[in-house]
């Protein structure tokens, strides 16, 4: 079995853009943008923008957008976003818990797979509500239960077996799977007409090993693994690829992935 190339901490955003965006985030970004129902002139803020795929797809689908802004706490993610984004997209380093924008600065706010990582979700939703204009709306996506995403469940099982102290980091993306809890965050912040849809898509990787690399080397888990001895990391890599090959063989790898997409309006 081949070895995993363990990238430096700061390089995981490049692997994220190369594999995660192409493998599944692009398709889910299109779903999010469609839910946002963007109109010409809308000012759009994408929170936890990562490498900017939501903003890029939004501008492609609605070229007449007004101000188009991405906010992220991770400078390395924003560096990759700048390399891949048109000049019309403004990228800002900052926290979702205290956003550097005036009240009512945006018509639409999106957040793809970020809320589950926030240390204070209630505060984040209060900020979402604050920066939107009256009548504006927010669209937020969070992964559903890990059991609905067998490829990620397989990775979690391998981490539990090989490196149990890293299990928390492996499970973090699935920390807000309950649609009711997501709805409650919207409503507690003052949003109205809240709707939550369950969206399923298939990922697209050339082989299981590419998906393994996308998560072990292209997510925040990579930072945790960087501190581990090479022998332990290689054992985890081999165990992960073996479990994924049991799911999908050694050819094209297209397992399902499920997210909750919630939308609410500021009165």
ChimeraX attribute file (.defattr): number of C-alpha atoms within 10 A of each C-alpha:
attribute: neighborCount
match mode: 1-to-1
recipient: residues
	/A:1	8
	/A:2	9
	/A:3	10
	/A:4	18
	/A:5	10
	/A:6	17
	/A:7	17
	/A:8	11
	/A:9	19
	/A:10	13
	/A:11	18
	/A:12	24
	/A:13	26
	/A:14	20
	/A:15	18
	/A:16	24
	/A:17	23
	/A:18	13
	/A:19	22
	/A:20	23
	/A:21	19
	/A:22	15
	/A:23	21
	/A:24	18
	/A:25	19
	/A:26	17
	/A:27	18
	/A:28	25
	/A:29	23
	/A:30	17
	/A:31	16
	/A:32	24
	/A:33	19
	/A:34	13
	/A:35	17
	/A:36	19
	/A:37	13
	/A:38	19
	/A:39	14
	/A:40	10
	/A:41	14
	/A:42	18
	/A:43	20
	/A:44	26
	/A:45	27
	/A:46	24
	/A:47	28
	/A:48	26
	/A:49	27
	/A:50	28
	/A:51	27
	/A:52	30
	/A:53	24
	/A:54	27
	/A:55	25
	/A:56	21
	/A:57	18
	/A:58	23
	/A:59	19
	/A:60	11
	/A:61	14
	/A:62	17
	/A:63	12
	/A:64	14
	/A:65	18
	/A:66	18
	/A:67	16
	/A:68	21
	/A:69	20
	/A:70	27
	/A:71	23
	/A:72	23
	/A:73	16
	/A:74	18
	/A:75	15
	/A:76	18
	/A:77	23
	/A:78	24
	/A:79	15
	/A:80	18
	/A:81	24
	/A:82	15
	/A:83	11
	/A:84	14
	/A:85	17
	/A:86	12
	/A:87	9
	/A:88	13
	/A:89	19
	/A:90	16
	/A:91	23
	/A:92	18
	/A:93	18
	/A:94	17
	/A:95	16
	/A:96	24
	/A:97	17
	/A:98	12
	/A:99	19
	/A:100	13
	/A:101	12
	/A:102	10
	/A:103	15
	/A:104	15
	/A:105	16
	/A:106	25
	/A:107	23
	/A:108	25
	/A:109	23
	/A:110	28
	/A:111	24
	/A:112	24
	/A:113	23
	/A:114	20
	/A:115	23
	/A:116	19
	/A:117	15
	/A:118	14
	/A:119	11
	/A:120	12
	/A:121	17
	/A:122	17
	/A:123	16
	/A:124	21
	/A:125	21
	/A:126	19
	/A:127	18
	/A:128	29
	/A:129	25
	/A:130	20
	/A:131	21
	/A:132	25
	/A:133	18
	/A:134	15
	/A:135	14
	/A:136	21
	/A:137	25
	/A:138	27
	/A:139	24
	/A:140	25
	/A:141	27
	/A:142	26
	/A:143	26
	/A:144	23
	/A:145	19
	/A:146	20
	/A:147	13
	/A:148	16
	/A:149	19
	/A:150	15
	/A:151	26
	/A:152	24
	/A:153	18
	/A:154	23
	/A:155	26
	/A:156	22
	/A:157	18
	/A:158	23
	/A:159	25
	/A:160	16
	/A:161	14
	/A:162	19
	/A:163	17
	/A:164	13
	/A:165	12
	/A:166	16
	/A:167	18
	/A:168	14
	/A:169	17
	/A:170	24
	/A:171	16
	/A:172	13
	/A:173	22
	/A:174	20
	/A:175	16
	/A:176	20
	/A:177	18
	/A:178	14
	/A:179	20
	/A:180	10
	/A:181	11
	/A:182	24
	/A:183	19
	/A:184	14
	/A:185	17
	/A:186	27
	/A:187	16
	/A:188	12
	/A:189	18
	/A:190	16
	/A:191	24
	/A:192	16
	/A:193	12
	/A:194	18
	/A:195	15
	/A:196	17
	/A:197	13
	/A:198	14
	/A:199	16
	/A:200	16
	/A:201	15
	/A:202	16
	/A:203	19
	/A:204	20
	/A:205	21
	/A:206	13
	/A:207	18
	/A:208	27
	/A:209	22
	/A:210	18
	/A:211	26
	/A:212	25
	/A:213	22
	/A:214	22
	/A:215	20
	/A:216	28
	/A:217	27
	/A:218	25
	/A:219	22
	/A:220	18
	/A:221	20
	/A:222	24
	/A:223	19
	/A:224	15
	/A:225	21
	/A:226	16
	/A:227	10
	/A:228	13
	/A:229	9
	/A:230	13
	/A:231	9
	/A:232	12
	/A:233	21
	/A:234	18
	/A:235	16
	/A:236	22
	/A:237	24
	/A:238	17
	/A:239	18
	/A:240	27
	/A:241	24
	/A:242	20
	/A:243	19
	/A:244	25
	/A:245	17
	/A:246	11
	/A:247	16
	/A:248	15
	/A:249	13
	/A:250	15
	/A:251	12
	/A:252	13
	/A:253	23
	/A:254	20
	/A:255	19
	/A:256	16
	/A:257	22
	/A:258	20
	/A:259	25
	/A:260	22
	/A:261	26
	/A:262	22
	/A:263	24
	/A:264	22
	/A:265	22
	/A:266	21
	/A:267	13
